[in-house]
């Protein structure tokens, strides 16, 4: 594994950043499309090895996120410290990164509400990079009352509470 080509690196970064845009804009069908061939999961799920795929992703995000009057989540998901390793010959790549979610609403001032890490795996299929697996690891939780329909720090008994 290594740096790979500029084109591959750029395509993978674009996937990672497209995810954040879809979440912030409450584009749940876009999230489903991003994971049409791959899964998203969290170790806080009952079975941390099995995630959700395709339409399940959009349905899940729609059920646990508060959409505000402007049609968005009123968040900014920032992905930082991105490290990508690409195996061009095997059409595979991995990435590790940090995330911070910021939010401001009519009730809450602009503030960080969640921080953590992504561990991603990508596959190139028919010349196009796509998510194969995204593991979400939540490290810090702030005030998510205006973001989620449940208390992330307490959980609510759902197997997939920690998906962000």
URNOR-V375974 format. One record per residue. SS is DSSP state (helix for helix, strand for strand, loop for the rest). PSI is psi in degrees with one decimal (NA if undefined). Layout:
# URNOR-V375974
ss:SS psi:PSI
ss:SS psi:PSI
This chain:
# URNOR-V375974
ss:loop psi:152.0
ss:strand psi:-156.7
ss:loop psi:-26.9
ss:loop psi:-173.3
ss:loop psi:161.4
ss:helix psi:-40.4
ss:helix psi:-43.6
ss:helix psi:-45.6
ss:helix psi:-46.1
ss:helix psi:-42.8
ss:helix psi:-39.0
ss:helix psi:-44.7
ss:helix psi:-41.1
ss:helix psi:-41.1
ss:helix psi:-45.9
ss:helix psi:-42.0
ss:helix psi:-29.2
ss:helix psi:-37.2
ss:helix psi:-49.8
ss:helix psi:-38.8
ss:helix psi:-44.1
ss:helix psi:-44.0
ss:helix psi:-52.3
ss:helix psi:-36.1
ss:loop psi:4.6
ss:loop psi:37.9
ss:loop psi:78.9
ss:helix psi:-32.6
ss:helix psi:-34.1
ss:helix psi:-39.0
ss:helix psi:-42.5
ss:helix psi:-42.2
ss:helix psi:-39.0
ss:helix psi:-29.1
ss:loop psi:29.6
ss:loop psi:-29.4
ss:loop psi:7.2
ss:loop psi:170.4
ss:strand psi:157.6
ss:strand psi:137.8
ss:strand psi:174.4
ss:strand psi:147.2
ss:loop psi:-15.5
ss:loop psi:-6.2
ss:loop psi:156.6
ss:loop psi:-46.5
ss:loop psi:92.8
ss:loop psi:-13.1
ss:loop psi:-21.3
ss:loop psi:122.6
ss:loop psi:-158.5
ss:strand psi:152.6
ss:strand psi:149.9
ss:loop psi:-130.5
ss:helix psi:-28.5
ss:helix psi:-34.5
ss:helix psi:-53.3
ss:helix psi:-41.1
ss:helix psi:-42.4
ss:helix psi:-50.8
ss:helix psi:-38.5
ss:helix psi:-35.5
ss:helix psi:-23.1
ss:helix psi:-8.5
ss:strand psi:141.2
ss:loop psi:119.1
ss:loop psi:127.2
ss:loop psi:174.7
ss:loop psi:-23.8
ss:loop psi:3.5
ss:loop psi:7.2
ss:loop psi:177.8
ss:loop psi:-2.8
ss:loop psi:35.2
ss:strand psi:165.4
ss:strand psi:109.6
ss:strand psi:116.2
ss:strand psi:129.9
ss:strand psi:124.6
ss:strand psi:174.4
ss:strand psi:44.4
ss:strand psi:127.6
ss:strand psi:118.7
ss:strand psi:132.4
ss:strand psi:127.4
ss:strand psi:133.6
ss:strand psi:94.5
ss:loop psi:-39.7
ss:loop psi:-34.1
ss:loop psi:-0.1
ss:loop psi:42.0
ss:strand psi:157.7
ss:strand psi:157.6
ss:strand psi:157.3
ss:strand psi:147.2
ss:strand psi:142.4
ss:strand psi:167.0
ss:strand psi:156.1
ss:strand psi:149.3
ss:strand psi:132.0
ss:strand psi:124.2
ss:strand psi:150.6
ss:strand psi:147.7
ss:loop psi:133.7
ss:loop psi:179.5
ss:loop psi:-28.5
ss:loop psi:-30.6
ss:loop psi:140.2
ss:loop psi:164.8
ss:loop psi:124.1
ss:strand psi:156.1
ss:strand psi:138.4
ss:strand psi:-23.8
ss:strand psi:143.0
ss:strand psi:147.7
ss:strand psi:-154.5
ss:strand psi:151.4
ss:strand psi:138.4
ss:strand psi:110.3
ss:strand psi:150.8
ss:strand psi:136.5
ss:strand psi:153.2
ss:strand psi:144.5
ss:strand psi:119.6
ss:strand psi:126.3
ss:loop psi:39.8
ss:loop psi:1.8
ss:strand psi:130.4
ss:strand psi:143.0
ss:strand psi:158.7
ss:strand psi:133.8
ss:strand psi:-36.3
ss:strand psi:133.3
ss:strand psi:116.6
ss:strand psi:126.6
ss:strand psi:129.0
ss:strand psi:111.0
ss:strand psi:124.0
ss:strand psi:-36.0
ss:strand psi:141.0
ss:strand psi:126.8
ss:loop psi:-143.9
ss:loop psi:104.2
ss:loop psi:14.9
ss:loop psi:-26.2
ss:loop psi:0.9
ss:loop psi:-46.1
ss:strand psi:160.3
ss:loop psi:5.6
ss:loop psi:165.5
ss:loop psi:106.8
ss:loop psi:-33.1
ss:loop psi:-21.5
ss:loop psi:-27.2
ss:loop psi:167.7
ss:loop psi:20.9
ss:loop psi:-7.0
ss:loop psi:145.3
ss:loop psi:-20.6
ss:loop psi:31.6
ss:loop psi:-39.3
ss:loop psi:-6.6
ss:loop psi:135.3
ss:loop psi:NA
